């Protein structure tokens, strides 16, 4: 009987290879009090943690598959382990069909919050759909249809919670991206609709990422002035000259004049940074203010230097990152490399970036993930938990910020 299950906070982790487990948060706290960090998790073939969130044993978790099926499990039903154990494969936990895979995981907030949140879907063919989160409150363990597809070969790319105060950043492997307000997508009443066009894709192109970012009201001249000033500050701090950074300073500030110090600090407080990585290992961090709002359904703007595809490859990943994050890059040749985000240079949105992963001849980057597993002492996990709530999914990280 579920009523007999003790309410206890759990640290839930999901790995790149699809293994999931829960560990009592009290274990991490005990280790922290003892001043001893834990040993590394037992993983297989360079597997690593890509999702980590803290949730109560009675928290429902939604699992969305690429073929449009959603499953639900309570946290207490997830396999329990210890910090060193691998966990259980999702394909052995959920009734997933052969060839299908889980592409998004959403721990649900308290039921009182459901009516305040929406869910945004994106597919690999560039369509988006918005539903009320409450539409997925009644999901059985054996799953139900979350989305139907009009085009053969289409699949769910990402699912994220959002509000009217957010923007959607949708990116294609062609190097194009589009940023539009969540409110540009109406709330759909049912689960059977495909949705509406998010980004116009060329023949052979596919969407590779969708992320929800904060909407900030900023005029074009304010964005340009902010970018110019922030680049100058970084150059002074690092004592480095970068042609790609200097390109930002050539933007016309326009007739609005200069930013006040107060407005500059306000914009800085809402700034996010979007990481882009290409197939041949070129990457960069760009300010969210460099991604202007455009109309939903268009071709969008450049997220990389699309004229240099032969040199840098197609776009492999795009998502927001923090300065203290680390990312893991995986190639089709089986190479895995960990890169601290603070080592990746800032550059203008439409530039190629710098080499962050030296691929061999014929080798391509096929996956880039933000590592969610805390490094070193486990006080970071406890600190995250004290902050409350589950972490928002990343998926594979813009006039607003």
KAKAVEN-V599911 format. One record per residue. N is the residue number from 0. SS is DSSP state (alpha for helix, beta for strand, coil for the rest). OMEGA is omega in whole degrees, 0 to 359 (* if undefined). Layout:
BEGIN
n | ss | omega
N | SS | OMEGA
N | SS | OMEGA
END
This chain:
BEGIN
n | ss | omega
0 | coil | 183
1 | alpha | 181
2 | alpha | 180
3 | alpha | 180
4 | coil | 181
5 | coil | 176
6 | coil | 185
7 | coil | 178
8 | beta | 181
9 | beta | 171
10 | beta | 181
11 | beta | 178
12 | beta | 176
13 | beta | 183
14 | beta | 179
15 | coil | 182
16 | coil | 175
17 | coil | 176
18 | beta | 182
19 | beta | 176
20 | beta | 172
21 | beta | 179
22 | beta | 179
23 | beta | 179
24 | alpha | 181
25 | alpha | 179
26 | alpha | 179
27 | alpha | 180
28 | alpha | 179
29 | alpha | 178
30 | alpha | 180
31 | alpha | 180
32 | alpha | 180
33 | alpha | 178
34 | coil | 182
35 | coil | 177
36 | coil | 181
37 | coil | 174
38 | coil | 184
39 | coil | 179
40 | coil | 176
41 | coil | 182
42 | coil | 185
43 | coil | 175
44 | coil | 177
45 | coil | 177
46 | coil | 181
47 | coil | 183
48 | beta | 178
49 | beta | 176
50 | beta | 174
51 | beta | 174
52 | beta | 178
53 | beta | 182
54 | beta | 177
55 | beta | 179
56 | coil | 181
57 | coil | 179
58 | coil | 174
59 | beta | 178
60 | beta | 178
61 | beta | 178
62 | beta | 181
63 | beta | 180
64 | beta | 182
65 | coil | 181
66 | coil | 173
67 | coil | 178
68 | beta | 176
69 | beta | 178
70 | beta | 178
71 | beta | 174
72 | beta | 171
73 | beta | 182
74 | alpha | 182
75 | alpha | 178
76 | alpha | 178
77 | coil | 182
78 | coil | 180
79 | beta | 181
80 | coil | 175
81 | coil | 184
82 | coil | 182
83 | coil | 185
84 | coil | 183
85 | coil | 185
86 | coil | 183
87 | beta | 180
88 | beta | 180
89 | alpha | 181
90 | alpha | 176
91 | alpha | 180
92 | alpha | 183
93 | coil | 180
94 | coil | 183
95 | coil | 179
96 | coil | 177
97 | coil | 179
98 | coil | 178
99 | coil | 179
100 | coil | 178
101 | beta | 181
102 | beta | 180
103 | beta | 179
104 | beta | 183
105 | beta | 169
106 | beta | 185
107 | coil | 176
108 | coil | 176
109 | coil | 184
110 | alpha | 180
111 | alpha | 182
112 | alpha | 188
113 | alpha | 182
114 | alpha | 181
115 | alpha | 185
116 | coil | 173
117 | beta | 176
118 | beta | 178
119 | beta | 176
120 | beta | 170
121 | beta | 179
122 | beta | 182
123 | coil | 177
124 | coil | 172
125 | coil | 177
126 | beta | 179
127 | beta | 176
128 | beta | 182
129 | beta | 177
130 | beta | 169
131 | beta | 178
132 | alpha | 181
133 | alpha | 177
134 | alpha | 184
135 | alpha | 178
136 | coil | 184
137 | coil | 179
138 | coil | 180
139 | coil | 182
140 | coil | 181
141 | coil | 172
142 | coil | 174
143 | beta | 181
144 | beta | 177
145 | coil | 181
146 | coil | 172
147 | coil | 185
148 | coil | 178
149 | coil | 183
150 | coil | 177
151 | coil | 180
152 | coil | 178
153 | coil | 182
154 | coil | 175
155 | beta | 179
156 | beta | 184
157 | beta | 175
158 | beta | 182
159 | beta | 173
160 | beta | 184
161 | beta | 173
162 | coil | 178
163 | coil | 181
164 | coil | 182
165 | beta | 172
166 | beta | 175
167 | beta | 172
168 | beta | 183
169 | beta | 187
170 | beta | 180
171 | beta | 180
172 | coil | 176
173 | coil | 183
174 | coil | 177
175 | beta | 176
176 | beta | 179
177 | beta | 178
178 | beta | 179
179 | beta | 181
180 | beta | 176
181 | alpha | 182
182 | alpha | 175
183 | alpha | 179
184 | coil | 181
185 | coil | 177
186 | beta | 179
187 | coil | 184
188 | coil | 185
189 | coil | 181
190 | coil | 186
191 | coil | 183
192 | coil | 175
193 | coil | 183
194 | coil | 183
195 | beta | 181
196 | beta | 177
197 | coil | 179
198 | coil | 178
199 | coil | 182
200 | coil | 174
201 | coil | 179
202 | coil | 178
203 | coil | 179
204 | coil | 176
205 | coil | 175
206 | beta | 182
207 | beta | 180
208 | beta | 168
209 | beta | 176
210 | beta | 177
211 | beta | 180
212 | beta | 184
213 | beta | 175
214 | coil | 178
215 | coil | 177
216 | coil | 179
217 | coil | 178
218 | coil | 179
219 | alpha | 181
220 | alpha | 178
221 | alpha | 178
222 | alpha | 181
223 | alpha | 180
224 | alpha | 179
225 | alpha | 181
226 | alpha | 180
227 | alpha | 183
228 | alpha | 182
229 | alpha | 177
230 | alpha | 179
231 | alpha | 179
232 | alpha | 180
233 | alpha | 180
234 | alpha | 178
235 | alpha | 183
236 | alpha | 184
237 | alpha | 183
238 | coil | 178
239 | coil | 176
240 | coil | 180
241 | coil | 180
242 | alpha | 181
243 | alpha | 177
244 | alpha | 180
245 | alpha | 180
246 | alpha | 179
247 | alpha | 185
248 | coil | 180
249 | coil | 179
250 | coil | 180
251 | coil | 179
252 | coil | 177
253 | alpha | 186
254 | alpha | 184
255 | alpha | 180
256 | coil | 183
257 | coil | 177
258 | coil | 170
259 | coil | 178
260 | alpha | 180
261 | alpha | 180
262 | alpha | 178
263 | alpha | 180
264 | alpha | 178
265 | alpha | 179
266 | alpha | 180
267 | alpha | 181
268 | alpha | 181
269 | alpha | 183
270 | coil | 171
271 | coil | 179
272 | beta | 183
273 | beta | 176
274 | beta | 172
275 | beta | 178
276 | beta | 181
277 | beta | 183
278 | coil | 182
279 | coil | 170
280 | coil | 176
281 | beta | 182
282 | beta | 178
283 | beta | 170
284 | beta | 181
285 | beta | 180
286 | beta | 176
287 | alpha | 178
288 | alpha | 177
289 | alpha | 180
290 | coil | 185
291 | coil | 176
292 | coil | 172
293 | coil | 181
294 | coil | 176
295 | coil | 175
296 | coil | 179
297 | coil | 179
298 | coil | 176
299 | coil | 183
300 | beta | 182
301 | beta | 174
302 | coil | 178
303 | coil | 179
304 | coil | 186
305 | alpha | 179
306 | alpha | 184
307 | alpha | 182
308 | alpha | 180
309 | alpha | 181
310 | alpha | 188
311 | alpha | 182
312 | coil | 178
313 | coil | 182
314 | beta | 182
315 | beta | 183
316 | beta | 175
317 | beta | 178
318 | beta | 180
319 | beta | 178
320 | beta | 173
321 | coil | 184
322 | coil | 182
323 | coil | 180
324 | coil | 168
325 | beta | 178
326 | beta | 176
327 | beta | 178
328 | beta | 181
329 | beta | 180
330 | beta | 178
331 | coil | 176
332 | coil | 178
333 | coil | 178
334 | coil | 178
335 | beta | 180
336 | beta | 178
337 | beta | 182
338 | beta | 173
339 | beta | 183
340 | alpha | 183
341 | alpha | 176
342 | alpha | 182
343 | coil | 189
344 | coil | 171
345 | beta | 179
346 | coil | 179
347 | coil | 182
348 | coil | 189
349 | coil | 179
350 | coil | 185
351 | coil | 184
352 | coil | 181
353 | beta | 182
354 | beta | 176
355 | coil | 181
356 | coil | 181
357 | coil | 180
358 | coil | 177
359 | coil | 179
360 | coil | 179
361 | coil | 181
362 | coil | 180
363 | coil | 171
364 | beta | 182
365 | beta | 180
366 | beta | 174
367 | beta | 183
368 | beta | 170
369 | beta | 182
370 | coil | 182
371 | coil | 183
372 | coil | 179
373 | coil | 179
374 | coil | 175
375 | coil | 186
376 | coil | 185
377 | coil | 177
378 | alpha | 179
379 | alpha | 179
380 | alpha | 180
381 | alpha | 180
382 | alpha | 177
383 | alpha | 182
384 | alpha | 180
385 | alpha | 178
386 | alpha | 173
387 | coil | 170
388 | coil | 181
389 | coil | 179
390 | coil | 177
391 | coil | 182
392 | coil | 176
393 | coil | 109
394 | coil | 215
395 | coil | *
396 | coil | *
397 | coil | *
398 | coil | 161
399 | coil | 182
400 | coil | *
END
